[in-house]
Amino acid sequence: MVHWKLIGYVLNRPEQFNLDGQGVTRGLFAPAIRFHNGLFYVTCTLIDIGGNFVATAKIGRPLSKPAWLPQINGIDPSLFFDDGKAYLLYNSIPPDDKPLYNGHRTIRIQEFDPESLKVKGDERILINGGTDIDKKPAWIEGPHIIKKDGVYYLIAAEGGTADQHSEVVFKSDNVNGPYVSYKKNPILTQRNLDPNRAFAITSTGHADFVQTESGDWWAVFLGCRPYHPYEEEYYNTGRETFLAPCSGKAGGLRSIPDMKKSSIVTLTQFSRRRIRSTFQQAEISGLGTS
């Protein structure tokens, strides 16, 4: 899981679309990749031109031109395949487009046709605001669904992408909800740790899970490595991609366990060594209770 070989690109031809003129913090947002029935599906958002799209490819073949999804009002689309059906999750506007506070967003789901590459039917709100709307959770986004032992786990980023970033989880017995927030959320964050700690990794969130052929679970997520003085939030490398091991127990999905004792691995070209970081203990366990 440490050494990776580049096998291709999603965007490598001018005719796919033009990225000229995209400003800082604009452009492409939160790509997600899924594999189903011999086909790769990549979903993403081109924030200022076109919006959300999906591209497909067979193994070893270049990806298609993007199929745009103009019906989706939001960002961070992610596909989920289940029992012969496909669904698209995404971050969207608050109910009736009437925010109760700054950063009030929703996570929504809509059925998806993998043949026509279009959504169908009515959209449904799965998460309104975040883990506890009474506490005004901000910027719930980057949703994914994982199904384990018949239970649906919805994970999402919360708190914005700076030093308040986190990853949270909800569970349900039905793909369309209702979803219950895990009582020990967030499952991943560094926002409560000493900003002057050695080898700090901050702003972690926007996670996704993958299971290897051997049955092991891993989490891949974003984070930053600031340098002194940390309180000035100086970064040379911007946001990087990190990897952390997960563990599983009967009765619930457990993710990103006690990182005080584990090492994480950055997957960017800027570092090929293991980096130890004092992570807040975070796990998904005991999900049989709310």
N, C-alpha and C positions, 0 to 999 in steps of 0.2 A: 504493500500500500504506500510505500515511500517513493519508489522510483516509477516514473510514468513515461510512456512513449507517445509522442504526438502522432495521431493517425489522420488528422484532417481538420478542416475548419467549417464552421457553419456559414460564414460569409467570406467568400473568396473571389467573387465575380462582380464586376460593376453593375451588371444588369439585375442583380438581386435587389439592391436599392442603394441610393446615394446618401452617404453620411456627411457630405461636405457641409460646413457651417455649423455643426453641432457644438454648443458651448460647453464650458466646464460644468460638470455634474449633470449634463444632459445626455443625449445619445441613447444607448441601449441600457435597459434596466432589467436586472434579475432574471437571467436565462435559466430555464429548467429543462432537463432532458429525461425522457422516458423511453422504454423499449417495450414493444408489444407486437406480437405476431410477426416477428421478423423485420420490424420497421422501427427506426428511431424517430421520435417526435421531439423537436426542440421548440419550446414556447418562449416568447420574450416580448418586451415592449420597446418600441422606438418612440420615445416620449414626445417628441415634437413633430414627427413626420409619420403619419400612418397609424400610430398607436400599437395595438397588440397584434401578434401574428404567430403562426405556426409553420415550421418547415419540417420536411421529412426526408429520410434517406434509408436505403437498404445498407446492410453491412458492406463496407468497402466502397460505397458509391458516394458521390458528392450530394450535398443536400439540395433540395428543390428551392425554387423561388418561394419567397414567403407568401402564405395565404393569409390575408388580412382578416381581422375579426372586428369589424366596425361596430357590432352590437355590444361589445364589451366596454363599459364605462368604468375604467380603472386601470390598474397596472399589475405586474407580477403574476401573469397567468401560469398555471401549473396543471398538468393533466393527471387524472387518476382513472385507472381501468379496473372494473369490478363486475364480476358476474355477467359478462357479455355486454356491459354498457361502459361508456366513457363519460367523464365529467371534467369540466374546466372550473378551477378555483381561481379567485383573484381578489385583490384589494379594490374596494370601491367606495363610493360616496356614502355618507350617513343616510339613514332612512329619510325618504322624501327630500333628500338634499338639504336637510336642516341640522347643521352641526350643533351639538350641545356645548362644545368647547373646542379650542384649537387642537387639531390632531385627531378629532373624532372621525373614525373610518369604520368600514365594515369588511368582513370577509364573506364573499358570495360564491354560489355554485350554480352551474348551469350544465345541462346535458350537452354532450359533444358528439358529433358524427365523425368518426375517424375516416370515413370514405370521402365525404364531401369537404371535410376540414372546416365545418361550420358548427356553431352552437345551435341548439334547438330547444323549444319549450320555454318555460318561464324560469327566470332566475330566482334564487332563494337566498335569503340572508342566513348565514350560519353563525356568525359572531358579530355582535353589535358593540363597537367600542373596544373591547378587549377582555381581559381576565375579570375585571370588576368595573363596570361602567360608572358606579358610584364614586370610584377613585379617579375618574377621568384618565384612563389609560390612553396613551397617544400612539398614533401611527401603527396600528396593527396591519401587517403586510407580509409578503413573502410566504403565502400559505402552501402547505403540502399535506396530503393525507396518506397515512400508512395503515394498512389493515393487518392486524396480528391476532390470531386465535379468535377470529370472528368479531373483533372489536375495532372500531375506527378511531384512529388517533390523528387529530388535526394539530399540526405544529405551525407556528407563525412567529415572525419577529414582532417585537413591541418596544416602544420607547424611543424610536428614532434611531438613526444610524451613527450617532456620535457616542459619547461615553455613557449615555443612558441606555444604550442598545441592549437587547436581551432576546432570548428565545423562550416561548411559552407553549404549553400543550393543553389540549382539550380532548375529551373522549365521548364516544357515542356508540350506541348499538345499531344505528342506522346512518348510512352515508349522508342523508339529508338532515340529520340531527334529530332532536336537540343535542347540542354539545355542552358538556360540563367542564368547567375549568379545573385543572389540577390544583389541589389545595396548597401545594408547595411551590407553585410557580414563583419566579421563572426557573426554568431548568438549566439555563446558561446565562451568566452575566458577570461582569467585573465591576459594575458601578458602585458596589459597596466596599471595594478593596482600597487599600492605601495607594494613592496615585504615584507615590514616590518609591514603590517597591522595586526591587531589582528585576531586570528583564521583563518589564511590564508588557502585557498584551491587553489591549483595551478594545472597547467598542464591538464586542463579539455578538453575533446574532445572524439572522438570515440562514438558518441551518437547514440541512436536508439529511436524510438517513439512507444508508445503503447496506444491504446484506451480501456478504461474500459467498462464494460457493461452499466454503467450509462452515457457513452458518453464523459467522461473526458479524456483529453490527458495528458500523462506524458512522460518525457524524462529520459532515463537512460544513464549514461555516466561514463567515468573514470576520476579520479582526484587524487591528492596527498595532504597530510597534512604534510608540513614540520614543523620542530621545530627550535628554535633559535640556532645559528644565521642563519636566513633564507637564507642569501646570499650564505651560504655554501651548500645549497640544501641537508640538512640532512633529511632522512626519515627512520622511523622505520617500517612502515607498507607497504611501496611500493605503488603501485597503488591500489586504492580502487574503489568500485562501488557506485555511487551516483544516487539519484532520485530527479527530480524537476518537479513541475506541469507546464503544458502548458495551453494555452487558445486558443480558436478558434473564428474567426469572419468571417462573410460572405465575399466571394471574395478572401480569401487567408488563408493559414495555418499559424497560429501564434505559435511560439515555444519559450519556455524558456523566459518568459516575465521578466519584471523589477525585477531582483533578488536582488536589493538593499532592497526590501521590503518583500522578501519571504525567507523562510527557506528551506534548502535542507536536505535530509536524507541520511546518509551513510548506505549501505546495508551489510556491513561486520560485522564480529563478534567483531571487535575492538571497536565499539561504538554502543550503542542503544539509544542515545539521539539525539535530533535535534541540528543541528549545523548551526549557522548563519554565513554567509559569505558575504562580500561586492563584489558582482558580477558586472561586467560591464553590463550595460543595453543592452539586446540583444533580438530581437524578429523578427519573420518572419511576416511582415505585409505589406499591400500595394503591394502584389506581382503581381498586375496587370500591374506594370511598371517594366522596366528592371533597 
